[in-house]
Amino acid sequence: MLTPIFVFILFFGIVGALLWSAYLLFSERESPLDDRLDELQAVAMANAPRAPRRRAGGGFANILLYVVSLIPGGEDWIRSTERELAQAGIRQRRAVVSYLLGQGLFMALMLGGMWYLQRDNNLTQKFGGMVAAFLLGWLLPQQVLHRLVKRYRQKLQDALPDTVDLLGIVLGTGLALDQAMLRVSEEMQFIYPALASEFYTVVMQVKAGQERSKAFHLLVRRTGIEDLKSLAAMIVQSERFGTSLSQALKVYADALRTRRRLRAEATVAKAGIKMLFPIVLFILPALFVITLVPGMLTVLRDLRGGIGAR
């Protein structure tokens, strides 16, 4: 009895994941600016020197990455996974190896569990169950990683207005930009640790001899947030042209607060639409049962002897 129910749940999850993927694929809005930026980035990547090919050796991690890179599309998958892990705040040296091993172990558990549940079924049912288990084992870790990226970006978005405002205040006291960012990261360490860590990383990179523009470019690349990109451009241009950075940061902090308020209002406005489906699926059927079933039982009891019977 449990096997058909489990197979039905797996099939429902697979269909839901495929429908959601199709929705994300066809719901992308066309943007000429994004198309132009993607075109310029593709040209720059084509003209840039290609990364050196991975070599086998140097431990189990390097051998595993080398084997994966030999698969068609494996090198691109490794680089995209590294970028997503960095955008999720996971910046350990071998994070992609841990993610690869975890995904492989989860997929093996899904396949093994499905094979055990389908051991008494025919070959067709076993094949369908194994395909469903394989797709779930492949898609679920990626969805978890996407969720972690989204949550980390949300943390940075929420912390940015207050942090930028504090940075403008500290700069107004006469401190240099590096000392101001270091002080802000120390003050915000226990309130907004994610953004404080990002600012501290930028300061350490600049102290190590890297150009400030390059350090901020790496910050934007690690996080993928447009507000941080605007902040980095503002800081670099202010340093280049010698304009007042503290006043610009105060104005920018007010703009970030306005954006945060608008995002909160948009989320509240969407709450009614999101609550429509749970109400229709769960609350209204129970309400109908509570209100209509007693009357129907009464009518059936009255009609037990037939219409017009005494």
C-alpha positions in Angstrom: 0.0 0.0 0.0 2.8 2.4 0.8 4.7 1.8 -2.5 1.9 3.2 -4.8 1.5 6.2 -2.5 5.3 6.9 -2.5 5.5 6.5 -6.2 2.5 8.9 -6.6 4.3 11.5 -4.4 7.5 11.2 -6.4 5.6 11.5 -9.6 3.7 14.6 -8.3 7.1 16.1 -7.2 8.7 15.5 -10.6 5.7 17.0 -12.5 5.7 20.0 -10.2 9.4 20.5 -10.7 9.2 20.3 -14.5 6.2 22.7 -14.6 8.0 25.1 -12.4 11.1 24.9 -14.6 9.0 25.5 -17.7 7.4 28.5 -16.0 10.8 30.0 -15.1 12.0 29.3 -18.7 9.1 31.0 -20.5 8.4 33.8 -18.0 11.7 35.7 -18.5 11.1 39.2 -19.6 12.9 40.5 -22.7 15.3 43.3 -21.9 17.4 44.9 -24.6 19.9 46.1 -22.0 20.4 42.6 -20.6 20.7 41.2 -24.1 23.4 43.8 -24.9 25.3 43.1 -21.7 25.2 39.4 -22.3 26.5 40.0 -25.8 29.3 42.1 -24.6 30.2 39.6 -21.9 30.2 36.8 -24.5 32.5 38.8 -26.7 34.8 39.5 -23.7 34.8 35.8 -22.8 35.6 34.8 -26.4 38.6 37.3 -26.5 39.8 36.4 -23.0 42.4 33.7 -22.6 40.9 30.3 -21.8 41.4 28.9 -18.3 44.1 26.2 -18.1 42.8 22.6 -18.3 42.5 20.8 -15.1 45.1 18.2 -14.3 44.8 14.9 -12.5 46.7 14.6 -9.3 47.2 16.5 -6.1 44.7 14.6 -4.0 41.3 13.1 -4.2 39.5 16.5 -4.7 41.6 17.4 -7.7 41.2 13.9 -9.2 37.4 14.1 -8.7 37.2 17.5 -10.4 39.4 16.4 -13.2 37.1 13.4 -13.9 34.0 15.6 -13.8 35.7 18.1 -16.2 36.2 15.3 -18.7 32.5 14.9 -19.1 31.0 17.2 -21.8 29.8 20.3 -20.1 31.4 19.2 -16.8 33.9 22.2 -16.7 31.1 24.7 -17.2 29.0 23.0 -14.5 31.9 23.1 -12.0 32.4 26.9 -12.7 28.7 27.7 -12.4 28.5 25.7 -9.2 31.5 27.5 -7.7 29.9 30.8 -8.6 26.6 29.9 -7.0 28.3 28.6 -3.9 30.1 31.9 -3.6 26.9 33.8 -4.1 25.4 31.7 -1.3 28.1 32.8 1.1 29.9 29.4 1.0 33.5 30.2 0.1 35.5 27.3 1.4 38.3 26.1 -0.9 36.8 22.8 -1.7 33.1 23.7 -1.3 32.3 22.5 -4.9 33.8 19.1 -4.0 31.7 18.8 -0.9 28.6 19.8 -2.9 29.4 17.2 -5.6 29.9 14.4 -3.1 26.7 15.4 -1.3 24.7 15.5 -4.5 26.1 12.1 -5.5 25.3 10.6 -2.1 21.8 12.0 -2.1 21.2 10.6 -5.7 22.6 7.2 -4.6 20.2 7.1 -1.6 17.3 8.1 -3.8 18.1 5.4 -6.4 18.7 2.8 -3.7 15.5 3.6 -1.9 13.5 3.5 -5.0 15.0 0.2 -6.1 14.2 -1.3 -2.7 10.6 -0.1 -2.9 10.2 -1.4 -6.5 11.9 -4.7 -5.9 8.6 -6.7 -6.4 7.3 -4.7 -9.4 7.8 -5.4 -13.1 10.5 -3.8 -15.2 8.4 -1.0 -16.5 7.5 0.2 -13.0 11.1 -0.1 -11.9 12.3 2.0 -14.8 9.7 4.7 -14.2 10.6 4.8 -10.5 14.3 4.9 -11.1 13.9 7.8 -13.6 11.8 9.7 -11.0 14.4 9.1 -8.3 17.2 10.2 -10.6 15.5 13.4 -11.5 14.7 14.2 -7.9 18.3 13.4 -6.8 19.5 15.8 -9.5 17.0 18.6 -9.1 16.5 18.8 -5.3 20.2 19.7 -4.3 20.2 22.4 -7.0 16.9 23.9 -5.7 18.4 23.9 -2.2 21.4 25.8 -3.5 19.2 28.3 -5.4 17.3 28.8 -2.2 20.5 29.5 -0.2 21.7 32.0 -2.8 18.3 33.8 -2.6 18.4 33.9 1.2 22.0 35.2 1.3 21.1 37.9 -1.2 18.1 38.9 0.8 20.3 39.2 3.9 22.6 41.6 2.0 19.7 43.6 0.6 18.2 44.0 4.1 21.5 45.1 5.6 22.6 47.5 2.8 20.6 50.6 3.7 21.7 50.8 7.4 25.3 49.8 6.6 25.6 52.5 3.8 24.1 55.1 6.1 26.6 54.2 8.9 29.4 54.3 6.3 28.5 57.8 5.3 28.4 58.9 8.9 31.8 57.4 9.6 33.3 59.0 6.5 31.9 62.3 7.7 34.1 62.1 10.8 37.3 62.3 8.6 38.3 58.7 8.3 39.6 57.3 5.0 37.5 54.9 3.1 39.4 51.7 4.1 39.4 52.6 7.8 35.7 53.6 7.5 34.7 50.3 5.9 36.8 48.4 8.5 35.1 50.2 11.3 31.6 49.7 9.8 32.3 46.0 9.4 33.4 45.8 13.1 30.2 47.6 14.2 27.9 45.5 12.0 29.5 42.2 12.7 26.8 41.1 15.2 23.9 42.7 13.4 24.5 42.0 9.8 27.4 39.5 9.7 27.0 38.7 6.0 27.6 42.3 4.7 30.2 43.0 7.4 32.2 40.0 6.1 31.9 41.2 2.5 33.2 44.7 3.5 36.0 43.2 5.5 37.0 41.0 2.5 37.2 44.1 0.3 39.3 46.0 2.8 41.7 43.1 3.1 42.0 42.8 -0.7 42.8 46.5 -1.0 45.4 46.2 1.8 47.0 43.2 0.0 47.7 45.5 -3.0 44.7 45.0 -5.2 43.1 47.9 -6.9 40.0 49.2 -5.3 37.9 49.0 -8.4 39.0 45.4 -8.9 38.1 44.6 -5.3 34.7 46.1 -5.7 34.2 44.3 -9.0 35.0 41.0 -7.2 32.5 41.9 -4.5 29.7 42.5 -7.1 30.7 39.2 -8.8 30.5 37.3 -5.6 27.1 38.6 -4.5 25.4 39.4 -7.8 23.4 42.3 -6.3 22.7 45.4 -8.4 22.6 47.7 -5.4 26.1 46.7 -4.5 27.1 47.3 -8.1 25.8 50.8 -7.9 27.5 51.4 -4.6 30.8 50.2 -6.0 30.5 52.4 -9.0 29.7 55.4 -6.8 32.7 54.8 -4.5 35.1 54.3 -7.5 33.8 57.4 -9.3 33.9 59.5 -6.1 37.5 58.5 -5.5 38.4 59.2 -9.1 36.9 62.6 -9.4 37.4 63.7 -5.8 33.8 64.4 -4.9 32.2 64.2 -1.5 31.5 60.5 -0.8 29.7 60.9 2.6 27.0 63.1 1.2 26.5 60.8 -1.8 26.2 57.8 0.5 23.5 59.5 2.6 21.4 60.2 -0.5 22.0 56.6 -1.7 21.0 55.2 1.7 17.7 57.1 1.5 17.2 55.6 -2.0 17.9 52.1 -0.7 15.4 52.6 2.2 12.8 53.7 -0.4 13.5 50.6 -2.5 13.3 48.4 0.6 9.9 49.9 1.6 8.6 49.4 -2.0 9.7 45.8 -2.0 8.0 45.2 1.4 4.8 46.8 0.0 5.0 44.6 -3.1 5.4 41.5 -0.9 2.3 42.5 1.1 0.3 43.1 -2.0 1.2 39.6 -3.3 0.1 38.0 -0.1 -3.6 38.1 -1.0 -2.9 36.3 -4.3 -0.7 33.7 -2.6 -3.3 33.0 0.0 -5.9 32.3 -2.7 -4.7 28.8 -3.5 -4.5 27.5 0.1 -7.9 28.9 0.8 -9.4 27.2 -2.3 -7.6 23.9 -1.7 -7.9 23.5 2.1 -10.2 25.9 3.7 -13.2 26.0 1.4 -13.6 22.2 1.1 -13.6 21.9 4.9 -16.1 24.9 5.1 -18.4 23.2 2.6 -18.2 19.9 4.6 -19.1 21.7 7.8 -21.9 23.7 6.4 -23.5 21.3 3.9 -23.0 17.8 5.3 -25.3 18.2 8.3 -28.2 19.5 6.1 -27.6 16.7 3.6 -27.7 14.1 6.4 -30.9 15.5 7.6 -32.5 15.4 4.2 -31.4 11.9 3.6 -32.8 10.8 7.0 -36.1 12.5 6.2 -36.2 10.8 2.8 -35.3 7.3 4.1 -38.9 6.1 3.8 -39.4 7.6 0.4 -40.8 10.8 -0.9 -44.2 11.5 0.7 -43.9 8.7 3.2 -45.3 9.1 6.7 
